[in-house]
Structures are given as C-alpha cells and as structure tokens.
C-alpha cells in the first residue's frame, strides 16, 4: 500500500478501531473473495459491539457502516462491493467469520439496542429509498425524462417534414 493510499484510508476509516479491524482483516485477504464470508462478516459486525483483546476501544458499526467496512476491505483486494445493509440476520455470529475474528483477537457482545450506544458508528443519515423525498426525486426524474422524450419526438417530427 502506498503512502498516499494509507493517508486516504486513514481519512475514510472512522477511528483506530476501524483501522485495526481492516489491518487484521488484511492478514486474511484471500477471504475477501468469498462472498459468503463477506456476508457473514457484515452480519457479525452489525448489531454487536466488537473489542480487540487487551485494547479499550470498541467498535459497533451501524448496518450501513458495517456494509461500508466490509466493502472497503473487499475493494482494496480487488473485489466488487456487495449489497449487505439490512439484508437480515444482523447480529448473528457464526463460525464462518466469527472464528476468524476470534483468531485475530476480537471478541464481541450483543449491542444493547434499548439505549444509546456511544460507539455505534454510522454514515450520515439519508432517507431510505421508499421515503417521500425519494419518491419526489423519482417523480422529478420521471418528469424530466418524459419532457426530454417529448422534445426528441417533436424534433424527429420536425425533421421528417
């Protein structure tokens, strides 16, 4: 990894806990190609609080942040991103990725969703696709498309005469 790439990565990764996770995941880089492993890793990162053994920092990414962490790791190793956020089974820890994380020195506890978790990191809030603002954007886009097609049809008729 070049100096410039490391600096860019430092800016993107939220804190030392995220950088440490990525550094540890880099030691098992071939697993980035395994979509089942990546999906399991996402599910295990989401809705849990992760802690590196003998370290105080904790990591509990939101669904979208867990998706971003997994996909950033996959992209660094030449793999395509996956749609992972809110696909189900978030918080389940199984042998697929759980054993690897444990071997790398990470332990977890379930995220207490009944209270504010200070380490629960996420991406900037954006409305889900089915919200009113998303529907308005789609409607505006559809209107622009309709208008563009009408203009193109009118131009074709003008040239045909």
C-alpha positions as CSV (number, residue, x, y, z in Angstrom):
1,X,0.0,0.0,0.0
2,X,1.4,3.4,-0.9
3,X,1.8,6.3,1.4
4,X,-1.0,8.2,-0.4
5,X,-3.3,5.2,-0.2
6,X,-2.7,4.8,3.5
7,X,-3.4,8.5,4.1
8,X,-6.7,8.3,2.1
9,X,-7.7,5.2,4.1
10,X,-7.0,6.9,7.4
11,X,-9.4,9.7,6.4
12,X,-12.1,7.2,5.4
13,X,-11.9,4.9,8.3
14,X,-13.6,6.5,11.3
15,X,-11.2,5.6,14.1
16,X,-8.3,3.5,15.2
17,X,-10.7,0.6,15.9
18,X,-11.8,0.6,12.3
19,X,-8.3,0.8,11.1
20,X,-7.2,-2.0,13.4
21,X,-10.1,-4.2,12.1
22,X,-9.1,-3.5,8.5
23,X,-5.4,-4.2,9.3
24,X,-6.4,-7.5,10.9
25,X,-8.7,-8.4,8.0
26,X,-5.8,-7.7,5.6
27,X,-4.0,-10.7,7.1
28,X,-6.8,-12.9,5.7
29,X,-7.1,-11.0,2.4
30,X,-7.9,-14.1,0.3
31,X,-11.2,-14.4,2.3
32,X,-12.3,-11.1,0.7
33,X,-13.1,-13.1,-2.5
34,X,-15.5,-15.3,-0.6
35,X,-19.0,-13.6,-0.7
36,X,-20.4,-16.0,1.9
37,X,-17.6,-14.9,4.3
38,X,-18.1,-11.2,3.5
39,X,-21.9,-11.6,4.1
40,X,-21.2,-13.4,7.4
41,X,-18.7,-10.7,8.4
42,X,-21.2,-8.0,7.8
43,X,-23.9,-9.8,9.9
44,X,-21.4,-10.3,12.7
45,X,-20.2,-6.7,12.7
46,X,-23.7,-5.2,12.7
47,X,-25.7,-5.2,15.9
48,X,-22.7,-6.2,18.0
49,X,-20.0,-4.4,20.0
50,X,-16.5,-5.6,19.0
51,X,-13.4,-5.2,21.1
52,X,-9.8,-6.1,20.3
53,X,-8.3,-8.1,23.1
54,X,-6.2,-6.1,25.5
55,X,-7.5,-2.8,24.0
56,X,-10.1,-0.4,25.3
57,X,-11.6,0.9,22.1
58,X,-14.9,-0.7,21.0
59,X,-16.5,-0.8,17.5
60,X,-20.2,-1.2,16.9
61,X,-21.0,-0.1,13.4
62,X,-24.5,0.7,12.1
63,X,-25.8,-1.6,9.4
64,X,-24.6,0.8,6.7
65,X,-21.2,1.4,8.3
66,X,-20.7,-2.4,8.7
67,X,-21.6,-2.8,5.0
68,X,-19.1,0.0,4.2
69,X,-16.4,-1.6,6.3
70,X,-16.8,-5.0,4.5
71,X,-17.0,-3.5,1.0
72,X,-14.0,-1.1,1.6
73,X,-12.0,-4.2,2.6
74,X,-13.2,-6.2,-0.4
75,X,-12.5,-3.3,-2.8
76,X,-8.9,-3.0,-1.5
77,X,-8.4,-6.6,-2.5
78,X,-9.9,-6.2,-6.0
79,X,-13.4,-7.5,-5.2
80,X,-16.8,-6.0,-6.1
81,X,-19.0,-4.4,-3.5
82,X,-22.0,-6.3,-2.2
83,X,-25.4,-5.1,-1.1
84,X,-25.4,-6.1,2.6
85,X,-27.2,-3.5,4.7
86,X,-30.5,-4.6,6.2
87,X,-30.5,-7.9,4.4
88,X,-31.3,-9.9,7.5
89,X,-29.6,-11.8,10.3
90,X,-27.7,-8.8,11.5
91,X,-26.1,-9.6,14.8
92,X,-25.8,-13.3,14.3
93,X,-22.3,-14.6,15.0
94,X,-21.5,-18.0,13.5
95,X,-18.4,-20.0,12.7
96,X,-17.9,-18.5,9.3
97,X,-16.4,-15.2,10.2
98,X,-16.7,-15.3,14.0
99,X,-13.9,-17.9,14.3
100,X,-11.6,-15.8,12.1
101,X,-12.3,-12.6,14.1
102,X,-11.7,-14.5,17.4
103,X,-8.4,-15.9,16.0
104,X,-7.4,-12.3,15.1
105,X,-8.1,-11.3,18.7
106,X,-11.6,-9.8,18.5
107,X,-14.4,-10.5,21.0
108,X,-18.0,-9.3,21.0
109,X,-21.1,-8.7,23.0
110,X,-24.6,-8.0,21.7
111,X,-25.4,-4.4,21.1
112,X,-27.9,-3.1,23.6
113,X,-30.5,-1.6,21.2
114,X,-32.6,-0.3,24.1
115,X,-30.2,2.5,24.9
116,X,-27.9,5.0,23.1
117,X,-24.6,3.2,22.4
118,X,-21.8,5.8,22.1
119,X,-19.6,3.5,20.0
120,X,-22.4,2.9,17.5
121,X,-21.0,4.5,14.4
122,X,-22.9,5.1,11.2
123,X,-22.8,7.0,8.0
124,X,-24.6,10.4,7.6
125,X,-28.3,9.9,7.7
126,X,-30.0,9.5,4.4
127,X,-33.7,8.6,3.8
128,X,-34.4,5.0,2.8
129,X,-35.5,4.5,-0.8
130,X,-39.2,4.3,0.0
131,X,-39.4,7.7,1.7
132,X,-41.4,10.7,0.5
133,X,-38.3,12.6,-0.6
134,X,-37.0,9.6,-2.6
135,X,-40.4,9.3,-4.3
136,X,-40.3,13.0,-5.1
137,X,-36.8,12.7,-6.6
138,X,-38.0,9.7,-8.7
139,X,-41.1,11.7,-9.8
140,X,-39.0,14.7,-10.8
141,X,-36.6,12.4,-12.7
142,X,-39.5,10.7,-14.5
143,X,-41.0,14.2,-15.4
144,X,-37.6,15.3,-16.8
145,X,-37.4,12.0,-18.8
146,X,-40.9,12.4,-20.2
147,X,-40.2,16.0,-21.2
148,X,-36.9,15.0,-22.9
149,X,-38.7,12.3,-24.9
150,X,-41.4,14.7,-25.9
151,X,-38.8,17.2,-27.2
152,X,-36.9,14.4,-29.0
153,X,-40.2,13.2,-30.7
154,X,-41.0,16.8,-31.7
155,X,-37.6,17.2,-33.2
156,X,-38.0,14.0,-35.2
157,X,-41.4,15.1,-36.5
158,X,-39.9,18.5,-37.4
159,X,-37.0,16.8,-39.4
160,X,-39.4,14.4,-41.1
161,X,-41.5,17.2,-42.6
